[in-house]
Amino acid sequence: MPGMWWVVGAVAAVVLVVAYLIWTASRVERLHLRAESAARALDAHLLRRAAAAAVLAEQRYGVELYAAARIALDAAPEEREAAENDLTRQLRAVRLDPADPACEAVIAASRRLALARQVHTDLVRDALTARRRVLVRLLRMARRHDRPRYFDVDEPTLALPADVPAG
């Protein structure tokens, strides 16, 4: 009878280790899927901001802002960060009136973009942290997913004029 307790203990230990490995693998999978989803949402917000900026430039601000918006809309993935940074600089160079619907659309899109970028950054950080764990690397639990990348752009929020309350 005493030998049976060793077997039960060994089986329990194996079950606990396997449960931990399954939990870790599913966590790595979930984090990568969430990071991919956040990247798609970030891309959608980038496109919305660029489209709103193009509409605004057509209505009021002219060629440079319109060109920056079109370049951001048409940029290849490897050129996207530079194009978005240029669009942010162009938007900061113009004075946006929050009372104007076209300007308000750009300001709102920029705020949503800032939030989407923060969520994306947090999820990429979490996925990369999970990838660095010894068991994840040893058992290659993240091999099915590409390594998530940060999207490094200037802070996309636009400053309001001093006499206009934020709201």
Buried (B, 14 or more C-beta within 10 A) or exposed (E): EEEEEEEEEEEEEEEEEEEEBEEBBEBBBEBBEBBBEBBEBBBEBBBBBBBBBBBBBEEBBEEEBBBBBBBBBEBEEEEBBEBBBBBBEBBBEBEBBBEBEBBBBBBBBBBBBBBBBEBBBEBBBBBBEBBEBEEBEEBEBBEEBEEBEEBEBEEBBBEBEEEEEEE
